[in-house]
Amino acid sequence: MNRRISLRQMEYFVGAAKHGSIVAASEEVHISSPSISGAITHIEQELEVQLFIRQHAKGLQLTPVGEILKKKCQKILDEASDLYDWAAEISSEVKGKLKLGCYIGAAPTLYSEVIQHYSQTFEQVEIDLNLDTPRMLMMTVLSNKLDLALTFNLEIDERQVNFQPLASLPPYALVAANHPLASEKSVSLETLSKLPMILLDIPYSHEYFLSLFEQQGLTPNIRTQSHYVEIVKTMVANELGYSILNTRPRVNTAMDGKELVRIPIRGNLRPMKIGVMTPLNANNTLLVKSFIQHCQRCFADGNIPGMSAL
């Protein structure tokens, strides 16, 4: 009677071939070494071929036949994975727990139209929301404690994570309604550098704002700074100075009700980008894919949820 080769046995063989070691393969898939060895022996006996040359000093070395079979098995394993994904997409509802991160500075503008709207659309999804800085969100994604994160591209190493941009947010100057610049259609950084500035002093944003001046050989005249954007806006509205921000709330007033004016800044300035961050080369689940697609719909046609046009 013909024996068969299972997907699991192919997985064990490919793991051993990749690591050149049965012990390393067993640690990766959390299976005992004898199980890995048994799978390799079974395949060799079934196909009547030798897959490895066993060398004590060098570990396992693939034979030419083993090299070919490794590629064939990997292709079969990839196709099997795609088959399960396809079956899930046509037969399962989007449900489960989504471990979602969001940049704390963007959460107030994104929560209602992106996160809450997703929860209302997919009622069987439980969102476990974690608010933090972009750098900390990246570290949490890398440790697999988050499925994905909505964040700005500040202090993100795209060699370690995948960042899929959704929108660009160019910097703008924020002034009081009766500020001398309030009627201007645009302003230069050189002009701003001579005026008192209220700096939003939160991690990574601080460095970003200062870098805009540094790239043009300018130094801003920082009068004061705050960790809280609402305090910065209130100081600006009360004529203590101007500020530079990127997010554009639809309500253009400070907490005390005083009016604020946004002015575009001239020049080719680096914008902040908001996007979705996932582990590099991750095989995203149906749940994660559905949230990314939801974000893409929310940001379609130049719309930025929770924000107004500059």
C-alpha positions in Angstrom: 0.0 0.0 0.0 1.4 3.4 -0.9 2.2 5.7 1.9 1.6 9.4 1.9 3.6 12.5 2.8 1.7 15.0 5.0 1.9 18.8 5.0 3.3 18.6 8.5 6.1 16.3 7.4 6.9 18.7 4.6 7.0 21.6 7.1 9.5 19.7 9.3 11.7 18.8 6.3 11.7 22.4 5.1 12.5 23.7 8.6 15.5 21.3 8.9 16.7 22.3 5.5 16.5 25.9 6.3 18.4 25.7 9.5 20.7 22.8 8.6 19.9 21.3 11.9 17.2 19.1 13.3 17.6 20.6 16.8 17.1 24.2 15.4 14.1 23.1 13.4 12.5 21.4 16.4 13.0 24.6 18.5 11.3 26.7 15.8 8.2 24.6 15.5 8.2 23.4 19.2 8.3 19.7 18.2 10.7 17.1 19.5 13.9 16.3 17.5 12.8 12.6 17.0 9.6 13.8 15.3 11.6 16.0 12.9 14.0 13.1 12.2 11.1 10.7 11.7 9.4 13.0 9.2 12.7 13.3 7.1 13.2 9.5 7.2 9.6 8.9 6.1 9.9 11.3 3.1 13.2 9.6 2.1 11.7 6.1 2.3 8.5 7.2 0.5 10.4 8.8 -2.4 13.4 6.5 -2.3 15.8 9.4 -2.3 18.5 10.8 0.1 17.7 14.3 1.1 20.6 15.1 3.4 24.2 14.3 4.0 24.7 14.0 7.7 28.0 15.6 8.8 28.7 15.9 12.6 30.8 19.1 12.2 28.5 20.8 9.6 25.1 19.4 10.5 22.7 18.6 7.7 23.7 19.4 4.2 21.1 19.1 1.4 21.8 16.8 -1.5 21.0 18.1 -5.0 17.7 16.1 -4.9 17.1 17.6 -1.4 17.5 21.1 -2.8 14.9 20.5 -5.5 12.5 18.8 -3.1 12.8 21.7 -0.6 11.6 24.2 -3.3 8.7 21.9 -4.3 7.6 21.4 -0.7 7.8 25.1 0.1 5.6 25.8 -2.9 3.1 23.3 -1.8 3.1 24.7 1.8 2.6 28.2 0.4 -0.3 27.1 -1.8 -1.9 25.2 1.2 -1.6 28.4 3.3 -3.3 30.4 0.5 -6.0 27.8 0.3 -6.8 28.2 4.0 -6.9 31.9 3.7 -9.3 31.7 0.7 -11.6 29.3 2.6 -11.7 31.7 5.6 -12.6 34.6 3.3 -15.5 32.9 1.7 -16.8 30.9 4.7 -16.1 32.9 7.8 -17.3 36.2 9.3 -14.8 38.8 10.4 -14.6 38.2 14.1 -12.3 37.8 17.1 -10.0 40.1 19.0 -7.9 42.7 17.2 -4.9 44.0 19.1 -4.7 47.5 17.7 -2.2 50.3 18.5 -2.8 53.9 17.8 -0.5 56.9 18.1 -1.7 58.8 21.1 -1.4 62.2 19.4 -3.7 61.1 16.5 -6.2 59.1 18.5 -8.6 61.9 19.2 -9.1 62.6 15.5 -9.1 59.0 14.3 -11.1 57.3 16.9 -14.7 58.1 15.8 -14.5 57.8 12.1 -11.9 54.9 11.9 -11.8 52.8 15.0 -15.4 53.2 16.3 -16.8 53.0 12.8 -15.0 49.7 12.3 -16.4 48.3 15.6 -19.9 49.3 14.5 -19.4 47.6 11.1 -18.0 44.4 12.4 -19.9 43.8 15.7 -18.2 40.5 16.3 -14.7 42.0 16.5 -13.4 43.0 19.9 -10.8 45.8 19.7 -8.1 45.8 22.3 -6.8 49.4 21.9 -3.3 50.5 23.0 -2.3 54.2 22.8 1.4 55.1 22.7 4.2 56.9 20.9 5.2 55.7 17.4 8.5 54.2 18.7 6.8 52.2 21.5 4.1 51.0 19.1 6.8 49.7 16.8 8.5 47.8 19.6 5.1 46.4 20.6 4.4 45.3 17.1 7.8 43.6 16.8 7.1 41.7 20.1 3.8 40.4 18.6 1.8 42.1 21.3 -0.1 44.1 18.6 -1.5 42.9 15.3 -1.1 46.4 13.8 -0.9 50.1 14.6 -2.2 53.3 13.2 0.6 55.8 13.6 2.8 58.5 12.1 6.1 57.7 10.4 8.2 59.1 13.3 11.1 57.0 14.6 9.9 53.9 12.6 12.5 51.6 11.2 11.0 50.3 7.9 13.8 47.6 7.9 11.9 46.0 10.8 8.3 46.8 10.1 6.0 47.4 7.2 4.6 50.9 7.0 1.7 51.4 4.6 1.0 55.2 4.2 -2.6 56.4 4.1 -2.2 60.2 4.0 0.4 63.0 4.2 0.1 65.8 6.7 2.3 68.8 5.7 3.3 71.2 8.5 1.4 74.4 8.9 1.7 77.5 11.1 -1.0 78.1 13.7 -1.6 81.7 14.8 -4.3 83.7 16.7 -7.1 85.2 14.7 -5.7 88.7 15.1 -2.1 87.8 14.6 -0.3 90.0 11.9 0.2 86.9 9.7 -3.5 85.7 10.0 -4.5 87.1 6.7 -1.5 85.7 4.8 -2.1 82.9 2.3 1.3 81.3 3.1 4.4 82.0 5.2 8.1 81.1 5.1 10.1 79.4 7.8 12.5 82.3 7.7 9.7 84.7 8.7 8.5 82.3 11.4 12.0 81.9 12.8 12.0 85.5 13.8 8.8 85.3 15.8 8.2 83.7 19.2 7.2 80.0 18.9 5.2 77.8 21.2 6.7 74.3 20.7 4.7 71.1 21.0 7.2 69.1 23.1 6.2 65.5 22.7 8.6 62.6 21.8 9.7 62.6 18.2 7.3 65.4 17.2 9.7 67.8 19.0 12.6 66.6 16.9 10.5 66.7 13.7 9.5 70.3 14.2 13.0 71.5 14.9 14.4 69.6 11.9 12.3 71.7 9.6 14.3 74.7 10.6 17.6 73.0 10.8 17.3 71.8 7.2 17.1 75.4 6.1 19.9 76.6 8.4 17.5 78.4 10.7 16.9 78.4 14.4 13.4 79.0 15.8 12.8 81.5 18.6 11.2 79.2 21.1 9.4 81.2 23.8 7.9 78.3 25.7 6.8 74.7 25.1 4.2 72.2 26.4 3.6 68.4 26.2 -0.1 69.0 25.6 -1.4 70.2 22.2 -4.5 71.8 23.8 -2.3 74.0 26.0 -0.2 74.9 23.0 -3.3 76.0 21.1 -4.6 78.0 24.0 -1.3 79.8 24.3 -1.3 80.6 20.6 -4.9 81.8 20.7 -3.9 84.2 23.5 -1.1 85.6 21.4 1.9 84.2 23.2 3.3 83.1 19.9 2.7 80.8 16.9 3.1 77.1 16.7 3.7 74.5 14.0 1.4 71.4 13.8 0.4 68.7 11.3 -3.0 67.4 12.5 -5.9 69.5 11.5 -8.9 69.2 13.8 -12.3 70.2 12.3 -12.9 72.6 15.3 -10.4 75.5 14.8 -10.6 77.0 18.2 -8.7 76.7 21.5 -10.3 75.3 24.6 -11.2 78.8 25.8 -13.2 79.3 22.5 -10.8 81.8 20.9 -10.3 81.5 17.1 -7.2 80.1 15.5 -5.9 80.4 11.9 -3.9 77.8 10.0 -1.4 79.1 7.4 0.4 76.8 4.9 4.2 77.0 5.1 6.1 77.6 1.8 8.8 75.3 0.7 9.4 71.6 0.1 9.0 70.6 3.8 8.9 66.9 4.8 5.4 66.0 5.8 4.4 63.6 8.5 2.7 60.5 7.1 -0.1 58.6 8.8 -0.4 54.9 8.0 -0.7 51.3 9.1 2.2 49.5 10.7 2.4 45.7 10.7 5.3 43.2 11.3 7.6 43.0 8.3 6.6 40.2 5.9 3.7 39.3 8.1 1.1 36.8 6.8 -1.9 39.1 7.9 -5.0 37.4 9.1 -8.4 38.0 7.7 -9.2 40.2 10.7 -6.1 42.4 10.1 -6.7 42.6 6.4 -10.3 43.7 7.0 -9.1 46.6 9.3 -6.4 47.7 6.7 -9.1 47.7 4.0 -11.4 49.7 6.2 -8.6 52.3 6.8 -8.0 52.6 3.1 -11.7 53.2 2.5 -11.7 55.9 5.2 -8.7 57.7 3.7 -9.9 57.4 0.1 -10.1 60.4 -2.3 -7.9 62.6 -0.1 -10.1 62.4 2.9 -8.5 62.3 6.3 -10.8 61.2 9.0 -11.5 63.7 11.8 -9.5 66.4 10.0 -10.3 69.4 7.8 -8.6 70.6 4.7 -5.7 73.0 5.3 
